[in-house]
Structures are given as structure tokens and as C-alpha cells.
Amino acid sequence: MDGARPAQPRAGRIRGVLNPAHWTLWRQRGSLVFYCFLVESVALVATGWTAVAVPVRGWDLAVFAVLGCLGVLQAELGRKIERVRRLVSDTPHINLTSVWTFAGVLLLPPALVTALIAVLYAHLATRSLARMKRVPPFRTTLNATLVVITCYSAELVLSRLGVPDMYAALTAGWRGVTAITLAAVTYFLVSAITIVPALTITQRTIKAFFGGLGDNLLEVATLCLGLLTALTLATLPALALTIVPPLLVLHRAVLIKQLEIAATTDEKTGLFNTTGWHLLASRELARAQRSTRSTFGVLMIDLDYFKLINDEHGHLAGDTVLRAVAATIKSAVRDYDSVGRFGGEEFVVLLPDIGPAAVLAVAERIRSAIESLRVEYEDGSRVRAIGGLSASIGVATYPDGGTAVDRLLQAADKALYRAKDAGRNQVVDGTALA
């Protein structure tokens, strides 16, 4: 395991980066290697063409220096917050560099925007080496290249609308407002779309494509701050430093929200953990108690003979099975139903606004879906499959099965063990047992 290896000395890591034969890129999937070279070639050609076609003025170099310094300053002041945010976020392509790169789109010639991105991401890579964090250089390079393509896409929108930069927008009235708004929308969409192939190739989750609400709000906020930064530099450049404090406050606020989500999420499956599920169940109980006709159901689900899977296929394969079962359960219930993992191979489901007969039907649908599930996993160079899965499910319904969350869980758990004792792979209603 990686955690058992001694850390590679910093000098050795730097030599590995400088020696192409040792690049981790060559150990990736062939399709990912092709995608990296494709986008890097596109970015290189576009940069070369724009460097010749669009002249660079002395003022542009001054703006470039200011944006580069502000970007590095913000990264240094917020590096601890960002390090924690990336641990709890599934969207590393969303970060605060958009403030400076989008401001560059609105103020700088395309070639200088590329240079700005190179400075910001070279700083990030340097900090990664200094922290001894194992971030493959190809990943940093790919992220930077995708930002270059994103910026060029936004610049193309501006040029097509006849508003090449912020200076022109200030005198263009509503046409300038429209152009900058469309450039921001283009930036947001292209930054998400271009990362999709890489995430698909590396088999990341669907959520990683576009992130959660907090990630996307952060991206929108950074684009707005990038717009304000460009406006400030174009009108009152001496006030540009004032953009850093609110940016750091925003960064911390987003982190707090993501930590709250992480605290109620099961890391292995992405479902609610025990704490998160109990909070939701308590709220649903309080809502049901305010209405004399409201009912809800609770399911306790336990995979049968799961220990045999771990013993025969290994714990990593067992984790793959847990994730597959979690996805199967979620797909068998409604969007507003809450699925949690109680630990080990045990899951729990909260079904609001549903009667006893419908609860049993949902439980049977879940049991049948798990029974037909076939899970593939990689075993060295081979792909193996695990089938023959089954689950025992206990059911309890409010209020007949209990008038408190713990009483409902006890009723469902008691029914679950009745299902186990009766031969497993079946659903038992615990309401009558409460």
C-alpha cells in the first residue's frame, strides 16, 4: 500500500519530474495520455497563433504582473484552507485561480493569459513539492491546459461580440455588459465540459463532473470577483489589493459548508452516515407528529454473507460491492428518500409520506435489485465479477411500528433478524413485532 512506503526525498521527486522516462503519465490509461496530448497541442497552437496575431503593450505587462502577484499572494494566504477543501471536495478543477484567470481574460491579450496561468499553476506545483504531497505533474499540467482552453473560449466570445476587453466594455454600454456576461457563462460551462473526458477516462463519479452546490457557487463567486478585479484594474488599479480579503472570507465560508456535508456523509459510499441519517429521520418524525395523517417508513438492509465476499475476493472488492449496492438502493427509491450506511454491510432507508403496503413494495424492489446485481472489479490484470448477492430487509412504519426514531429502528432491526433466521434474502414487516 502507498501509505506503507517511505516518503520519497524531495530531490528524488524533482529528478523524477525532470526525467520523462519516469513520468507517472505513462502509467495512465492510453486514452488519458491521448487526451492530455490533444488538449496540450490545441493550447500550444492557439497560444502561438495569438502571440503573433495580438500585440502586447507595456500596460498589459504591468497588469499581468499585478494579477500574478495577487494570485500568488492569495494562494499563500489561503493554502491551508484550500488543502482541507480539496480533501472534502470531489472537484479539484474548481478553485480560486478563476478570479485571476477570468480577470486576465477581460484585461490581457490571450498569450499573456496563458503566461498568467503558467505562473499560477507553477506556483501550485511548487507548493505541492514543498509539502511532499504526491500530486502527479501531469495532472497539474492537464488542469492548467484546460484552463487555457477555457480562457480562450471566453476570449473568443468577447471578440465575436466586438468587445475584446474590459476597456472596450466600459464604453460599449449594454453590449459590453452582455459580452462580459456571456464570456463568464462560457468560462463556467467550458471549465466543466472540458474536464468531463478526463474524469470519464479515470472513472470518476458523475458528481465529480459538475460538483456539488458549494463547488459551483464557489466557481460563480470567483468569476464575479474576477469581473470586479478586472473592473478595478481598468478604473482604479490602486484598489486591486482589496479583492484579496473578501476572497479569503469566501474561501473559508465554502470550506465550512463542505465540512458540514462531509461530517454527515459516509466516505466509502457517498450515502448519509449514521449521524446524517438520524438528523433527517428526526426532522421527518417531527414533521409527521405535526400531522395526524402523515406516515413514513424505515428499512434496515443487511447484505447476506458479506464476510465471505471479503474473504474470497478481498476487502477492496468488498468496498466495490458496497458502493454498487449503495447505488442500487438509491436508484430503487425516490429522489427525496434518504439512504444511509450504518456501518459494515448494513444500510438504512427513510421513506417519507408512504403507507405500509407501499413500504413493503419498495423493500421488495430493493431486495430484487440487489439479487440481480453483478459487480465487476479489477484483480491485477483481470476483470472479475461478483454475483449471487442477496439482502435481508426489515421494515417498520410510523406510527404503528414506533413513535420515536430509535423505536422504529429497533422494530426494523428486529424484523431484519427475523428475515435472517428465516433463511435470508427476504423482507419481513416489523410493525407487528413492535
C-alpha positions in Angstrom: 0.0 0.0 0.0 1.1 3.6 -0.7 0.8 4.5 3.0 3.4 1.9 3.9 6.1 3.3 1.6 8.6 5.7 2.9 8.3 9.2 1.5 10.5 9.8 -1.5 13.1 12.5 -0.8 12.3 15.9 -2.4 15.4 15.9 -4.6 14.4 12.4 -5.9 10.9 13.6 -6.7 12.2 16.6 -8.6 14.6 14.4 -10.6 11.6 12.1 -11.4 9.7 15.1 -12.7 12.6 16.2 -14.9 13.2 12.8 -16.4 10.4 12.0 -18.9 11.0 8.2 -18.6 9.8 8.4 -15.0 6.7 10.4 -15.6 3.5 9.0 -14.0 1.7 9.9 -17.2 3.0 6.8 -18.9 1.3 4.6 -16.2 -2.1 6.0 -17.0 -4.7 4.7 -19.5 -3.8 5.2 -23.1 -7.0 7.2 -23.7 -6.0 9.6 -20.9 -2.5 10.0 -22.3 -4.0 10.8 -25.7 -6.4 13.4 -24.2 -3.5 15.1 -22.4 -1.5 15.4 -25.6 -4.6 16.5 -27.6 -5.6 19.4 -25.3 -2.0 20.4 -24.8 -1.4 20.5 -28.6 -4.5 22.6 -29.1 -3.5 25.0 -26.3 0.1 25.3 -27.7 -1.1 26.0 -31.3 -3.6 28.6 -30.1 -1.0 30.3 -27.9 1.5 30.5 -30.7 -1.1 31.9 -33.1 -2.4 34.6 -30.7 1.1 35.6 -29.6 1.8 36.6 -33.2 -1.7 38.0 -34.0 -2.4 40.1 -30.9 0.3 42.6 -29.8 1.3 43.1 -26.2 1.5 46.6 -24.8 3.5 47.9 -21.9 0.4 48.4 -19.8 -0.5 44.7 -20.4 2.7 43.6 -18.9 2.0 45.7 -15.8 -1.5 44.2 -15.4 0.0 40.8 -15.9 2.5 41.4 -13.1 -0.2 42.6 -10.7 -2.5 39.7 -11.4 0.3 37.2 -11.0 1.4 38.7 -7.7 -2.1 38.9 -6.3 -2.8 35.3 -7.4 0.4 34.0 -5.6 -0.4 36.1 -2.5 -3.9 34.8 -2.3 -2.7 31.2 -2.8 -0.2 31.6 0.0 -2.6 33.2 2.4 -5.3 30.6 1.7 -3.2 27.4 1.2 -4.2 25.7 4.4 -7.9 26.3 3.7 -7.6 25.1 0.1 -5.7 22.0 1.3 -8.6 21.0 3.6 -11.2 21.9 0.9 -9.7 19.6 -1.6 -9.8 16.7 0.9 -13.6 17.0 1.2 -14.3 18.1 -2.3 -14.6 15.9 -5.4 -14.0 18.7 -7.8 -10.3 19.7 -7.9 -10.8 21.6 -11.2 -12.8 24.2 -9.3 -10.5 26.6 -7.4 -9.9 30.2 -6.7 -7.5 30.8 -9.6 -10.6 31.6 -11.7 -10.6 35.1 -10.0 -7.2 35.9 -11.6 -7.6 34.0 -14.9 -11.0 35.4 -15.7 -9.7 38.9 -14.8 -6.9 38.1 -17.3 -9.4 37.2 -20.0 -11.0 40.6 -19.6 -7.8 42.6 -19.5 -4.9 40.8 -21.2 -4.0 39.5 -24.7 -4.5 35.7 -24.9 -0.8 34.9 -24.9 -0.3 36.8 -21.6 -3.4 35.0 -20.2 -1.5 31.7 -20.9 1.6 33.1 -19.2 -0.5 34.1 -16.2 -2.0 30.6 -15.9 1.5 29.1 -16.2 2.7 31.3 -13.3 -0.2 30.4 -11.0 -0.1 26.7 -11.7 3.7 26.6 -11.5 3.3 28.1 -8.0 0.7 25.4 -7.1 3.1 22.7 -8.4 6.0 24.1 -6.4 3.9 24.2 -3.2 2.9 20.6 -3.9 6.6 19.6 -4.0 7.3 21.6 -0.9 4.5 19.9 1.0 5.7 16.5 -0.2 2.2 15.9 -1.5 2.0 13.3 -4.2 0.3 15.3 -7.0 1.3 13.8 -10.4 2.8 16.7 -12.5 0.7 15.6 -15.5 -2.4 16.3 -13.5 -1.3 19.9 -12.7 -0.3 20.3 -16.4 -3.6 19.0 -17.6 -5.6 21.2 -15.3 -3.6 24.3 -16.4 -4.1 23.4 -20.1 -7.8 23.0 -19.7 -7.9 26.5 -18.0 -6.0 27.9 -21.0 -8.6 26.4 -23.4 -11.4 27.7 -21.1 -9.9 31.2 -21.2 -9.5 31.2 -25.0 -13.2 30.1 -25.3 -14.3 33.1 -23.2 -11.9 35.4 -25.2 -13.4 34.2 -28.4 -16.9 35.1 -27.2 -15.7 38.6 -26.4 -14.0 39.1 -29.8 -17.0 37.8 -31.7 -19.3 40.3 -29.9 -16.9 43.2 -30.7 -15.9 43.8 -27.1 -12.3 42.5 -26.9 -11.6 43.5 -23.3 -12.9 45.4 -20.2 -11.6 48.7 -21.5 -13.9 48.4 -24.6 -16.8 47.2 -22.4 -16.7 50.3 -20.3 -17.7 52.4 -23.3 -20.0 49.8 -25.0 -23.0 50.2 -22.7 -25.3 47.2 -22.6 -23.4 45.5 -25.4 -20.4 45.4 -23.1 -22.5 44.0 -20.2 -23.9 41.3 -22.5 -20.5 40.4 -23.8 -18.9 40.0 -20.4 -21.9 38.1 -19.1 -21.7 35.6 -22.0 -18.0 35.3 -21.5 -18.5 34.4 -17.9 -21.1 31.8 -18.8 -18.8 30.4 -21.4 -16.0 30.2 -18.9 -18.2 28.4 -16.4 -19.6 25.8 -18.9 -16.3 25.1 -20.8 -14.4 24.6 -17.5 -16.9 21.9 -16.6 -17.2 20.3 -20.0 -13.5 20.0 -20.8 -12.9 18.1 -17.5 -15.5 15.5 -18.3 -13.4 13.4 -20.7 -10.6 13.2 -18.1 -13.0 12.3 -15.3 -14.7 9.7 -17.6 -11.4 8.1 -18.5 -10.2 7.9 -14.9 -13.7 6.5 -13.9 -14.6 9.4 -11.5 -18.1 9.8 -10.3 -20.9 11.7 -12.1 -20.9 14.2 -9.3 -17.3 14.9 -10.0 -18.3 16.2 -13.4 -20.0 19.3 -12.1 -19.5 19.2 -8.4 -22.0 20.0 -5.6 -23.8 23.2 -5.0 -21.0 24.6 -2.9 -18.4 23.9 -5.5 -20.4 25.6 -8.3 -21.3 28.6 -6.1 -17.6 29.0 -5.4 -16.9 29.0 -9.2 -19.7 31.5 -9.8 -18.4 33.7 -7.0 -14.8 33.6 -8.2 -16.0 34.6 -11.7 -17.9 37.6 -10.2 -14.8 38.5 -8.2 -12.7 38.2 -11.3 -15.0 40.6 -13.1 -14.7 43.1 -10.2 -10.9 42.7 -10.2 -10.8 43.5 -13.9 -13.1 46.5 -13.4 -11.0 47.7 -10.5 -7.7 47.4 -12.5 -9.3 49.1 -15.5 -10.6 52.1 -13.5 -8.9 52.4 -10.0 -5.9 50.0 -10.1 -4.6 51.1 -6.7 -7.6 49.4 -5.1 -6.9 46.0 -6.6 -5.4 44.6 -3.3 -8.8 45.0 -1.7 -10.1 42.0 -3.6 -8.0 39.6 -1.5 -9.7 39.8 2.0 -13.3 39.1 0.8 -11.9 36.2 -1.4 -10.3 34.6 1.7 -13.5 35.0 3.7 -15.5 33.4 0.8 -12.9 30.6 0.7 -13.4 29.8 4.4 -17.2 30.0 4.2 -17.3 27.5 1.4 -15.0 25.2 3.4 -17.2 25.3 6.4 -20.2 24.2 4.3 -18.3 21.4 2.7 -17.1 20.2 6.1 -20.7 20.1 7.3 -21.6 18.0 4.4 -18.6 15.7 4.9 -19.5 15.3 8.6 -22.8 13.7 7.6 -21.6 11.7 4.6 -20.2 8.1 4.5 -16.9 8.4 2.8 -16.9 4.9 1.3 -20.3 5.0 -0.4 -21.3 8.7 -0.5 -24.5 7.9 1.4 -25.5 9.6 4.6 -23.6 8.3 7.6 -25.3 7.4 10.9 -25.3 11.0 12.2 -26.6 12.5 8.9 -29.4 9.9 8.6 -30.5 10.3 12.2 -30.8 14.1 11.7 -33.0 13.6 8.7 -35.1 11.0 10.4 -35.6 13.2 13.4 -36.8 16.0 11.2 -39.2 13.7 9.4 -40.5 12.4 12.7 -41.2 16.0 13.9 -43.0 16.8 10.7 -45.1 13.6 10.9 -46.0 14.3 14.5 -47.5 17.7 13.5 -49.8 15.9 11.1 -52.3 13.3 12.2 -52.3 11.6 8.8 -48.6 11.5 8.0 -46.7 8.2 7.9 -43.2 7.2 6.8 -41.3 4.0 6.6 -37.9 2.8 7.7 -35.9 0.0 6.1 -32.9 -1.9 7.6 -31.0 -3.7 4.9 -28.2 -6.2 5.6 -26.1 -7.9 2.9 -26.1 -11.7 3.3 -22.8 -13.5 3.8 -20.8 -10.3 3.0 -17.9 -11.6 5.1 -17.4 -14.4 2.5 -17.0 -11.8 -0.2 -14.2 -10.1 1.7 -12.6 -13.5 2.4 -12.7 -14.7 -1.2 -12.2 -11.5 -3.2 -10.5 -9.2 -0.7 -11.6 -6.0 1.1 -11.1 -3.7 -1.9 -13.5 -5.8 -3.9 -15.8 -5.8 -0.9 -15.7 -2.0 -0.9 -16.6 -2.0 -4.6 -19.6 -4.2 -3.8 -20.7 -1.8 -1.0 -20.6 1.1 -3.4 -22.5 -0.8 -6.1 -25.2 -1.8 -3.6 -25.4 1.8 -2.3 -26.0 3.0 -5.9 -28.6 0.2 -6.4 -30.6 1.1 -3.4 -30.6 4.8 -4.3 -31.8 4.0 -7.8 -34.7 1.9 -6.4 -36.1 4.7 -4.2 -37.4 8.3 -4.9 -35.1 11.3 -5.1 -36.3 12.7 -1.8 -35.9 9.4 0.1 -32.8 9.2 2.3 -30.4 6.3 2.2 -27.7 5.9 4.8 -25.0 3.4 5.7 -24.9 2.3 9.3 -21.5 0.6 9.1 -20.2 -2.6 7.7 -22.7 -4.0 5.2 -25.8 -2.5 6.8 -27.9 0.2 5.2 -30.9 2.2 6.3 -33.6 3.9 4.2 -36.1 6.7 5.2 -39.2 6.8 3.1 -41.4 9.9 3.8 -45.1 10.1 3.0 -45.7 6.5 2.3 -48.1 3.8 3.6 -47.3 0.4 5.0 -48.1 -1.5 1.8 -46.0 0.8 -0.4 -43.1 0.5 2.1 -43.1 -3.3 1.7 -43.2 -2.9 -2.1 -40.2 -0.6 -2.1 -38.3 -3.1 0.2 -39.1 -5.9 -2.2 -37.9 -3.8 -5.2 -34.6 -3.2 -3.4 -34.2 -6.8 -2.5 -34.8 -7.9 -6.1 -32.4 -5.3 -7.5 -29.6 -6.4 -5.2 -30.3 -10.1 -6.1 -29.8 -9.3 -9.8 -26.7 -7.2 -9.2 -23.4 -8.2 -10.8 -20.3 -6.3 -9.7 -17.1 -6.2 -11.7 -13.7 -5.3 -10.2 -10.1 -5.4 -11.3 -7.9 -8.1 -9.9 -4.5 -7.3 -11.2 -4.7 -7.5 -15.0 -8.0 -9.4 -14.9 -11.6 -8.2 -14.5 -13.6 -10.4 -12.2 -17.3 -10.4 -11.4 -19.2 -10.9 -8.1 -22.7 -12.2 -8.4 -25.2 -14.1 -6.3 -25.7 -11.2 -3.9 -28.7 -11.1 -1.6 -30.0 -9.0 1.3 -32.3 -9.4 4.2 -34.6 -6.4 4.9 -36.6 -5.4 8.0 -39.4 -2.9 7.7 -41.1 -0.5 10.2 -43.7 2.1 9.6 -44.6 5.2 11.6 -46.7 5.3 13.8 -47.6 1.6 14.2 -44.0 0.5 14.3 -43.0 3.1 16.8 -43.3 6.8 17.6 -39.6 7.6 18.0 -36.7 7.1 15.6 -35.0 4.6 17.9 -38.2 2.6 18.4 -38.7 2.4 14.6 -35.0 1.4 14.1 -35.4 -1.3 16.8 -38.6 -2.6 15.1 -36.9 -2.7 11.7 -33.8 -4.3 13.2 -35.8 -7.0 14.9 -37.6 -7.7 11.6 -34.2 -7.9 9.9 -33.0 -10.6 12.2 -36.3 -12.5 11.7 -35.5 -12.4 8.0 -32.0 -13.8 8.7 -33.4 -16.5 10.9 -36.0 -17.4 8.2 -33.3 -18.1 5.6 -32.2 -14.7 4.4 -32.9 -12.9 1.1 -36.4 -11.8 2.1 -38.4 -8.9 3.5 -40.1 -9.0 6.9 -42.5 -6.4 8.3 -41.6 -5.5 11.8 -44.5 -3.2 12.5 -46.5 -6.1 14.0 -43.4 -7.0 16.1 -43.0 -3.6 17.7 
